[in-house]
Amino acid sequence: MVFAAVTVEFRLAGILQKSISDANTVAGLGIPAGVSVPKANKILAITAHLFALTGTLIWAYGDLFYV
């Protein structure tokens, strides 16, 4: 669960970096104002963060549920 969440976050960061890089080659230097993160990517990022947190808590404290 945690590995999948981290993988999704890594891929989303790569997609954002590529879109900024592509916009820089067209518009010049600096971060262009027109580059924004799509709503689906924001939702996916929040979901990945929640999965990473939940998976970490289960991994760290999962044995305490059975004591």
PyMOL Python script that loads the backbone (N, CA, C, O; Angstrom):
from pymol import cmd

cmd.read_pdbstr("""\
ATOM      1  N   MET A   1       0.826  -1.180   0.000  1.00  0.00           N
ATOM      2  CA  MET A   1       0.000   0.000   0.000  1.00  0.00           C
ATOM      3  C   MET A   1       0.878   1.253   0.000  1.00  0.00           C
ATOM      4  O   MET A   1       0.644   2.184  -0.771  1.00  0.00           O
ATOM      5  N   VAL A   2       1.872   1.265   0.858  1.00  0.00           N
ATOM      6  CA  VAL A   2       2.751   2.430   0.937  1.00  0.00           C
ATOM      7  C   VAL A   2       3.584   2.545  -0.334  1.00  0.00           C
ATOM      8  O   VAL A   2       3.759   3.640  -0.868  1.00  0.00           O
ATOM      9  N   PHE A   3       4.095   1.423  -0.814  1.00  0.00           N
ATOM     10  CA  PHE A   3       4.907   1.448  -2.028  1.00  0.00           C
ATOM     11  C   PHE A   3       4.103   1.962  -3.221  1.00  0.00           C
ATOM     12  O   PHE A   3       4.609   2.753  -4.017  1.00  0.00           O
ATOM     13  N   ALA A   4       2.862   1.518  -3.343  1.00  0.00           N
ATOM     14  CA  ALA A   4       2.013   1.982  -4.444  1.00  0.00           C
ATOM     15  C   ALA A   4       1.744   3.485  -4.330  1.00  0.00           C
ATOM     16  O   ALA A   4       1.758   4.195  -5.336  1.00  0.00           O
ATOM     17  N   ALA A   5       1.500   3.966  -3.119  1.00  0.00           N
ATOM     18  CA  ALA A   5       1.246   5.392  -2.924  1.00  0.00           C
ATOM     19  C   ALA A   5       2.472   6.230  -3.268  1.00  0.00           C
ATOM     20  O   ALA A   5       2.357   7.280  -3.901  1.00  0.00           O
ATOM     21  N   VAL A   6       3.636   5.767  -2.852  1.00  0.00           N
ATOM     22  CA  VAL A   6       4.865   6.494  -3.164  1.00  0.00           C
ATOM     23  C   VAL A   6       5.142   6.473  -4.667  1.00  0.00           C
ATOM     24  O   VAL A   6       5.607   7.468  -5.222  1.00  0.00           O
ATOM     25  N   THR A   7       4.865   5.368  -5.318  1.00  0.00           N
ATOM     26  CA  THR A   7       5.044   5.267  -6.762  1.00  0.00           C
ATOM     27  C   THR A   7       4.131   6.241  -7.495  1.00  0.00           C
ATOM     28  O   THR A   7       4.559   6.900  -8.442  1.00  0.00           O
ATOM     29  N   VAL A   8       2.884   6.335  -7.066  1.00  0.00           N
ATOM     30  CA  VAL A   8       1.941   7.279  -7.682  1.00  0.00           C
ATOM     31  C   VAL A   8       2.423   8.706  -7.496  1.00  0.00           C
ATOM     32  O   VAL A   8       2.375   9.505  -8.431  1.00  0.00           O
ATOM     33  N   GLU A   9       2.890   9.038  -6.289  1.00  0.00           N
ATOM     34  CA  GLU A   9       3.402  10.390  -6.041  1.00  0.00           C
ATOM     35  C   GLU A   9       4.609  10.699  -6.930  1.00  0.00           C
ATOM     36  O   GLU A   9       4.725  11.803  -7.463  1.00  0.00           O
ATOM     37  N   PHE A  10       5.492   9.738  -7.084  1.00  0.00           N
ATOM     38  CA  PHE A  10       6.670   9.930  -7.925  1.00  0.00           C
ATOM     39  C   PHE A  10       6.268  10.184  -9.377  1.00  0.00           C
ATOM     40  O   PHE A  10       6.817  11.070 -10.031  1.00  0.00           O
ATOM     41  N   ARG A  11       5.317   9.411  -9.874  1.00  0.00           N
ATOM     42  CA  ARG A  11       4.854   9.581 -11.254  1.00  0.00           C
ATOM     43  C   ARG A  11       4.164  10.928 -11.445  1.00  0.00           C
ATOM     44  O   ARG A  11       4.366  11.582 -12.469  1.00  0.00           O
ATOM     45  N   LEU A  12       3.349  11.354 -10.473  1.00  0.00           N
ATOM     46  CA  LEU A  12       2.680  12.645 -10.578  1.00  0.00           C
ATOM     47  C   LEU A  12       3.684  13.796 -10.574  1.00  0.00           C
ATOM     48  O   LEU A  12       3.521  14.770 -11.309  1.00  0.00           O
ATOM     49  N   ALA A  13       4.713  13.683  -9.752  1.00  0.00           N
ATOM     50  CA  ALA A  13       5.754  14.714  -9.733  1.00  0.00           C
ATOM     51  C   ALA A  13       6.480  14.767 -11.070  1.00  0.00           C
ATOM     52  O   ALA A  13       6.821  15.849 -11.549  1.00  0.00           O
ATOM     53  N   GLY A  14       6.719  13.608 -11.674  1.00  0.00           N
ATOM     54  CA  GLY A  14       7.363  13.575 -12.981  1.00  0.00           C
ATOM     55  C   GLY A  14       6.511  14.196 -14.067  1.00  0.00           C
ATOM     56  O   GLY A  14       7.029  14.881 -14.949  1.00  0.00           O
ATOM     57  N   ILE A  15       5.209  13.963 -14.014  1.00  0.00           N
ATOM     58  CA  ILE A  15       4.296  14.548 -15.002  1.00  0.00           C
ATOM     59  C   ILE A  15       4.280  16.067 -14.861  1.00  0.00           C
ATOM     60  O   ILE A  15       4.321  16.781 -15.862  1.00  0.00           O
ATOM     61  N   LEU A  16       4.220  16.566 -13.627  1.00  0.00           N
ATOM     62  CA  LEU A  16       4.221  18.012 -13.404  1.00  0.00           C
ATOM     63  C   LEU A  16       5.538  18.622 -13.858  1.00  0.00           C
ATOM     64  O   LEU A  16       5.549  19.678 -14.492  1.00  0.00           O
ATOM     65  N   GLN A  17       6.642  17.967 -13.540  1.00  0.00           N
ATOM     66  CA  GLN A  17       7.955  18.481 -13.952  1.00  0.00           C
ATOM     67  C   GLN A  17       8.068  18.538 -15.467  1.00  0.00           C
ATOM     68  O   GLN A  17       8.622  19.496 -16.008  1.00  0.00           O
ATOM     69  N   LYS A  18       7.551  17.526 -16.163  1.00  0.00           N
ATOM     70  CA  LYS A  18       7.604  17.523 -17.620  1.00  0.00           C
ATOM     71  C   LYS A  18       6.748  18.640 -18.203  1.00  0.00           C
ATOM     72  O   LYS A  18       7.153  19.281 -19.173  1.00  0.00           O
ATOM     73  N   SER A  19       5.576  18.883 -17.631  1.00  0.00           N
ATOM     74  CA  SER A  19       4.722  19.947 -18.162  1.00  0.00           C
ATOM     75  C   SER A  19       5.359  21.317 -17.939  1.00  0.00           C
ATOM     76  O   SER A  19       5.246  22.195 -18.795  1.00  0.00           O
ATOM     77  N   ILE A  20       6.023  21.509 -16.805  1.00  0.00           N
ATOM     78  CA  ILE A  20       6.725  22.782 -16.566  1.00  0.00           C
ATOM     79  C   ILE A  20       7.892  22.912 -17.523  1.00  0.00           C
ATOM     80  O   ILE A  20       8.132  23.993 -18.061  1.00  0.00           O
ATOM     81  N   SER A  21       8.623  21.829 -17.744  1.00  0.00           N
ATOM     82  CA  SER A  21       9.757  21.864 -18.662  1.00  0.00           C
ATOM     83  C   SER A  21       9.313  22.164 -20.094  1.00  0.00           C
ATOM     84  O   SER A  21       9.951  22.944 -20.800  1.00  0.00           O
ATOM     85  N   ASP A  22       8.212  21.535 -20.515  1.00  0.00           N
ATOM     86  CA  ASP A  22       7.695  21.797 -21.859  1.00  0.00           C
ATOM     87  C   ASP A  22       7.239  23.236 -22.000  1.00  0.00           C
ATOM     88  O   ASP A  22       7.464  23.859 -23.037  1.00  0.00           O
ATOM     89  N   ALA A  23       6.605  23.770 -20.976  1.00  0.00           N
ATOM     90  CA  ALA A  23       6.140  25.155 -21.033  1.00  0.00           C
ATOM     91  C   ALA A  23       7.315  26.117 -21.028  1.00  0.00           C
ATOM     92  O   ALA A  23       7.238  27.181 -21.643  1.00  0.00           O
ATOM     93  N   ASN A  24       8.400  25.769 -20.347  1.00  0.00           N
ATOM     94  CA  ASN A  24       9.583  26.632 -20.317  1.00  0.00           C
ATOM     95  C   ASN A  24      10.238  26.716 -21.683  1.00  0.00           C
ATOM     96  O   ASN A  24      10.754  27.771 -22.052  1.00  0.00           O
ATOM     97  N   THR A  25      10.229  25.631 -22.439  1.00  0.00           N
ATOM     98  CA  THR A  25      10.857  25.669 -23.752  1.00  0.00           C
ATOM     99  C   THR A  25      10.050  26.535 -24.711  1.00  0.00           C
ATOM    100  O   THR A  25      10.603  27.094 -25.658  1.00  0.00           O
ATOM    101  N   VAL A  26       8.761  26.648 -24.473  1.00  0.00           N
ATOM    102  CA  VAL A  26       7.910  27.467 -25.338  1.00  0.00           C
ATOM    103  C   VAL A  26       7.928  28.926 -24.883  1.00  0.00           C
ATOM    104  O   VAL A  26       8.031  29.831 -25.711  1.00  0.00           O
ATOM    105  N   ALA A  27       7.827  29.162 -23.556  1.00  0.00           N
ATOM    106  CA  ALA A  27       7.641  30.514 -23.038  1.00  0.00           C
ATOM    107  C   ALA A  27       8.938  31.191 -22.611  1.00  0.00           C
ATOM    108  O   ALA A  27       8.920  32.385 -22.312  1.00  0.00           O
ATOM    109  N   GLY A  28      10.031  30.499 -22.569  1.00  0.00           N
ATOM    110  CA  GLY A  28      11.273  31.087 -22.082  1.00  0.00           C
ATOM    111  C   GLY A  28      11.606  30.529 -20.718  1.00  0.00           C
ATOM    112  O   GLY A  28      11.189  29.423 -20.372  1.00  0.00           O
ATOM    113  N   LEU A  29      12.360  31.294 -19.937  1.00  0.00           N
ATOM    114  CA  LEU A  29      12.795  30.816 -18.626  1.00  0.00           C
ATOM    115  C   LEU A  29      11.787  31.169 -17.539  1.00  0.00           C
ATOM    116  O   LEU A  29      10.950  32.053 -17.721  1.00  0.00           O
ATOM    117  N   GLY A  30      11.873  30.480 -16.419  1.00  0.00           N
ATOM    118  CA  GLY A  30      10.981  30.725 -15.295  1.00  0.00           C
ATOM    119  C   GLY A  30       9.766  29.817 -15.339  1.00  0.00           C
ATOM    120  O   GLY A  30       9.502  29.170 -16.353  1.00  0.00           O
ATOM    121  N   ILE A  31       9.040  29.770 -14.258  1.00  0.00           N
ATOM    122  CA  ILE A  31       7.832  28.950 -14.198  1.00  0.00           C
ATOM    123  C   ILE A  31       6.692  29.751 -14.803  1.00  0.00           C
ATOM    124  O   ILE A  31       6.338  30.810 -14.286  1.00  0.00           O
ATOM    125  N   PRO A  32       6.118  29.265 -15.881  1.00  0.00           N
ATOM    126  CA  PRO A  32       5.036  30.009 -16.523  1.00  0.00           C
ATOM    127  C   PRO A  32       3.764  29.988 -15.682  1.00  0.00           C
ATOM    128  O   PRO A  32       3.495  29.031 -14.956  1.00  0.00           O
ATOM    129  N   ALA A  33       3.001  31.048 -15.794  1.00  0.00           N
ATOM    130  CA  ALA A  33       1.782  31.175 -15.004  1.00  0.00           C
ATOM    131  C   ALA A  33       0.690  30.238 -15.492  1.00  0.00           C
ATOM    132  O   ALA A  33      -0.211  29.900 -14.725  1.00  0.00           O
ATOM    133  N   GLY A  34       0.745  29.807 -16.752  1.00  0.00           N
ATOM    134  CA  GLY A  34      -0.315  28.990 -17.320  1.00  0.00           C
ATOM    135  C   GLY A  34      -0.270  27.526 -16.941  1.00  0.00           C
ATOM    136  O   GLY A  34      -1.211  26.792 -17.242  1.00  0.00           O
ATOM    137  N   VAL A  35       0.799  27.069 -16.286  1.00  0.00           N
ATOM    138  CA  VAL A  35       0.919  25.658 -15.919  1.00  0.00           C
ATOM    139  C   VAL A  35       0.199  25.442 -14.594  1.00  0.00           C
ATOM    140  O   VAL A  35       0.536  26.060 -13.584  1.00  0.00           O
ATOM    141  N   SER A  36      -0.784  24.568 -14.608  1.00  0.00           N
ATOM    142  CA  SER A  36      -1.502  24.243 -13.383  1.00  0.00           C
ATOM    143  C   SER A  36      -1.704  22.732 -13.311  1.00  0.00           C
ATOM    144  O   SER A  36      -1.628  22.026 -14.317  1.00  0.00           O
ATOM    145  N   VAL A  37      -1.958  22.266 -12.116  1.00  0.00           N
ATOM    146  CA  VAL A  37      -2.163  20.847 -11.895  1.00  0.00           C
ATOM    147  C   VAL A  37      -3.646  20.531 -12.140  1.00  0.00           C
ATOM    148  O   VAL A  37      -4.516  21.191 -11.572  1.00  0.00           O
ATOM    149  N   PRO A  38      -3.938  19.536 -12.976  1.00  0.00           N
ATOM    150  CA  PRO A  38      -5.338  19.166 -13.199  1.00  0.00           C
ATOM    151  C   PRO A  38      -5.995  18.666 -11.908  1.00  0.00           C
ATOM    152  O   PRO A  38      -5.321  18.148 -11.018  1.00  0.00           O
ATOM    153  N   LYS A  39      -7.302  18.826 -11.821  1.00  0.00           N
ATOM    154  CA  LYS A  39      -8.041  18.440 -10.626  1.00  0.00           C
ATOM    155  C   LYS A  39      -7.909  16.942 -10.352  1.00  0.00           C
ATOM    156  O   LYS A  39      -7.817  16.532  -9.195  1.00  0.00           O
ATOM    157  N   ALA A  40      -7.899  16.129 -11.400  1.00  0.00           N
ATOM    158  CA  ALA A  40      -7.747  14.682 -11.215  1.00  0.00           C
ATOM    159  C   ALA A  40      -6.409  14.348 -10.564  1.00  0.00           C
ATOM    160  O   ALA A  40      -6.335  13.446  -9.730  1.00  0.00           O
ATOM    161  N   ASN A  41      -5.351  15.068 -10.936  1.00  0.00           N
ATOM    162  CA  ASN A  41      -4.040  14.827 -10.333  1.00  0.00           C
ATOM    163  C   ASN A  41      -4.025  15.244  -8.866  1.00  0.00           C
ATOM    164  O   ASN A  41      -3.382  14.591  -8.044  1.00  0.00           O
ATOM    165  N   LYS A  42      -4.727  16.325  -8.531  1.00  0.00           N
ATOM    166  CA  LYS A  42      -4.796  16.757  -7.140  1.00  0.00           C
ATOM    167  C   LYS A  42      -5.510  15.710  -6.287  1.00  0.00           C
ATOM    168  O   LYS A  42      -5.064  15.385  -5.186  1.00  0.00           O
ATOM    169  N   ILE A  43      -6.618  15.189  -6.803  1.00  0.00           N
ATOM    170  CA  ILE A  43      -7.368  14.166  -6.076  1.00  0.00           C
ATOM    171  C   ILE A  43      -6.536  12.903  -5.922  1.00  0.00           C
ATOM    172  O   ILE A  43      -6.527  12.282  -4.858  1.00  0.00           O
ATOM    173  N   LEU A  44      -5.837  12.524  -6.987  1.00  0.00           N
ATOM    174  CA  LEU A  44      -4.981  11.340  -6.934  1.00  0.00           C
ATOM    175  C   LEU A  44      -3.838  11.532  -5.936  1.00  0.00           C
ATOM    176  O   LEU A  44      -3.477  10.595  -5.224  1.00  0.00           O
ATOM    177  N   ALA A  45      -3.269  12.730  -5.880  1.00  0.00           N
ATOM    178  CA  ALA A  45      -2.190  13.005  -4.936  1.00  0.00           C
ATOM    179  C   ALA A  45      -2.683  12.931  -3.496  1.00  0.00           C
ATOM    180  O   ALA A  45      -1.999  12.371  -2.640  1.00  0.00           O
ATOM    181  N   ILE A  46      -3.861  13.488  -3.218  1.00  0.00           N
ATOM    182  CA  ILE A  46      -4.418  13.428  -1.866  1.00  0.00           C
ATOM    183  C   ILE A  46      -4.708  11.981  -1.480  1.00  0.00           C
ATOM    184  O   ILE A  46      -4.423  11.568  -0.356  1.00  0.00           O
ATOM    185  N   THR A  47      -5.270  11.216  -2.403  1.00  0.00           N
ATOM    186  CA  THR A  47      -5.554   9.808  -2.138  1.00  0.00           C
ATOM    187  C   THR A  47      -4.265   9.032  -1.874  1.00  0.00           C
ATOM    188  O   THR A  47      -4.214   8.194  -0.974  1.00  0.00           O
ATOM    189  N   ALA A  48      -3.230   9.312  -2.657  1.00  0.00           N
ATOM    190  CA  ALA A  48      -1.943   8.638  -2.451  1.00  0.00           C
ATOM    191  C   ALA A  48      -1.360   8.989  -1.091  1.00  0.00           C
ATOM    192  O   ALA A  48      -0.799   8.123  -0.419  1.00  0.00           O
ATOM    193  N   HIS A  49      -1.483  10.250  -0.672  1.00  0.00           N
ATOM    194  CA  HIS A  49      -0.995  10.639   0.653  1.00  0.00           C
ATOM    195  C   HIS A  49      -1.755   9.902   1.759  1.00  0.00           C
ATOM    196  O   HIS A  49      -1.155   9.445   2.731  1.00  0.00           O
ATOM    197  N   LEU A  50      -3.064   9.792   1.606  1.00  0.00           N
ATOM    198  CA  LEU A  50      -3.858   9.081   2.616  1.00  0.00           C
ATOM    199  C   LEU A  50      -3.490   7.599   2.672  1.00  0.00           C
ATOM    200  O   LEU A  50      -3.395   7.025   3.756  1.00  0.00           O
ATOM    201  N   PHE A  51      -3.283   6.977   1.507  1.00  0.00           N
ATOM    202  CA  PHE A  51      -2.870   5.575   1.481  1.00  0.00           C
ATOM    203  C   PHE A  51      -1.500   5.393   2.123  1.00  0.00           C
ATOM    204  O   PHE A  51      -1.282   4.429   2.858  1.00  0.00           O
ATOM    205  N   ALA A  52      -0.581   6.307   1.852  1.00  0.00           N
ATOM    206  CA  ALA A  52       0.752   6.210   2.443  1.00  0.00           C
ATOM    207  C   ALA A  52       0.680   6.349   3.963  1.00  0.00           C
ATOM    208  O   ALA A  52       1.351   5.611   4.684  1.00  0.00           O
ATOM    209  N   LEU A  53      -0.123   7.283   4.451  1.00  0.00           N
ATOM    210  CA  LEU A  53      -0.269   7.467   5.888  1.00  0.00           C
ATOM    211  C   LEU A  53      -0.938   6.258   6.532  1.00  0.00           C
ATOM    212  O   LEU A  53      -0.482   5.769   7.566  1.00  0.00           O
ATOM    213  N   THR A  54      -2.016   5.779   5.923  1.00  0.00           N
ATOM    214  CA  THR A  54      -2.721   4.616   6.460  1.00  0.00           C
ATOM    215  C   THR A  54      -1.829   3.379   6.453  1.00  0.00           C
ATOM    216  O   THR A  54      -1.783   2.641   7.437  1.00  0.00           O
ATOM    217  N   GLY A  55      -1.133   3.154   5.365  1.00  0.00           N
ATOM    218  CA  GLY A  55      -0.240   2.003   5.275  1.00  0.00           C
ATOM    219  C   GLY A  55       0.886   2.072   6.285  1.00  0.00           C
ATOM    220  O   GLY A  55       1.267   1.053   6.861  1.00  0.00           O
ATOM    221  N   THR A  56       1.422   3.259   6.507  1.00  0.00           N
ATOM    222  CA  THR A  56       2.490   3.417   7.486  1.00  0.00           C
ATOM    223  C   THR A  56       1.982   3.142   8.897  1.00  0.00           C
ATOM    224  O   THR A  56       2.658   2.489   9.692  1.00  0.00           O
ATOM    225  N   LEU A  57       0.784   3.647   9.203  1.00  0.00           N
ATOM    226  CA  LEU A  57       0.217   3.401  10.531  1.00  0.00           C
ATOM    227  C   LEU A  57      -0.075   1.918  10.755  1.00  0.00           C
ATOM    228  O   LEU A  57       0.168   1.389  11.840  1.00  0.00           O
ATOM    229  N   ILE A  58      -0.592   1.257   9.733  1.00  0.00           N
ATOM    230  CA  ILE A  58      -0.859  -0.181   9.854  1.00  0.00           C
ATOM    231  C   ILE A  58       0.449  -0.953  10.005  1.00  0.00           C
ATOM    232  O   ILE A  58       0.538  -1.890  10.799  1.00  0.00           O
ATOM    233  N   TRP A  59       1.460  -0.553   9.240  1.00  0.00           N
ATOM    234  CA  TRP A  59       2.748  -1.230   9.303  1.00  0.00           C
ATOM    235  C   TRP A  59       3.394  -1.029  10.670  1.00  0.00           C
ATOM    236  O   TRP A  59       3.983  -1.958  11.224  1.00  0.00           O
ATOM    237  N   ALA A  60       3.285   0.176  11.209  1.00  0.00           N
ATOM    238  CA  ALA A  60       3.944   0.467  12.471  1.00  0.00           C
ATOM    239  C   ALA A  60       3.176  -0.063  13.670  1.00  0.00           C
ATOM    240  O   ALA A  60       3.780  -0.584  14.608  1.00  0.00           O
ATOM    241  N   TYR A  61       1.853   0.061  13.655  1.00  0.00           N
ATOM    242  CA  TYR A  61       1.068  -0.271  14.836  1.00  0.00           C
ATOM    243  C   TYR A  61       0.084  -1.417  14.611  1.00  0.00           C
ATOM    244  O   TYR A  61      -0.793  -1.646  15.445  1.00  0.00           O
ATOM    245  N   GLY A  62       0.211  -2.123  13.522  1.00  0.00           N
ATOM    246  CA  GLY A  62      -0.719  -3.213  13.218  1.00  0.00           C
ATOM    247  C   GLY A  62      -0.695  -4.331  14.229  1.00  0.00           C
ATOM    248  O   GLY A  62      -1.727  -4.951  14.483  1.00  0.00           O
ATOM    249  N   ASP A  63       0.454  -4.605  14.811  1.00  0.00           N
ATOM    250  CA  ASP A  63       0.539  -5.675  15.786  1.00  0.00           C
ATOM    251  C   ASP A  63      -0.166  -5.323  17.090  1.00  0.00           C
ATOM    252  O   ASP A  63      -0.531  -6.225  17.845  1.00  0.00           O
ATOM    253  N   LEU A  64      -0.365  -4.058  17.373  1.00  0.00           N
ATOM    254  CA  LEU A  64      -1.044  -3.657  18.604  1.00  0.00           C
ATOM    255  C   LEU A  64      -2.540  -3.900  18.558  1.00  0.00           C
ATOM    256  O   LEU A  64      -3.193  -3.918  19.601  1.00  0.00           O
ATOM    257  N   PHE A  65      -3.095  -4.086  17.366  1.00  0.00           N
ATOM    258  CA  PHE A  65      -4.518  -4.357  17.259  1.00  0.00           C
ATOM    259  C   PHE A  65      -4.858  -5.750  17.781  1.00  0.00           C
ATOM    260  O   PHE A  65      -6.004  -5.997  18.157  1.00  0.00           O
ATOM    261  N   TYR A  66      -3.894  -6.660  17.811  1.00  0.00           N
ATOM    262  CA  TYR A  66      -4.151  -8.045  18.202  1.00  0.00           C
ATOM    263  C   TYR A  66      -3.692  -8.347  19.625  1.00  0.00           C
ATOM    264  O   TYR A  66      -3.720  -9.503  20.048  1.00  0.00           O
ATOM    265  N   VAL A  67      -3.277  -7.340  20.359  1.00  0.00           N
ATOM    266  CA  VAL A  67      -2.801  -7.581  21.725  1.00  0.00           C
ATOM    267  C   VAL A  67      -3.915  -7.373  22.707  1.00  0.00           C
ATOM    268  O   VAL A  67      -3.714  -7.528  23.912  1.00  0.00           O
TER     269      VAL A  67
END
""", "prot")
cmd.dss("prot")
cmd.show_as("cartoon", "prot")
cmd.util.cbc("prot")
cmd.orient("prot")
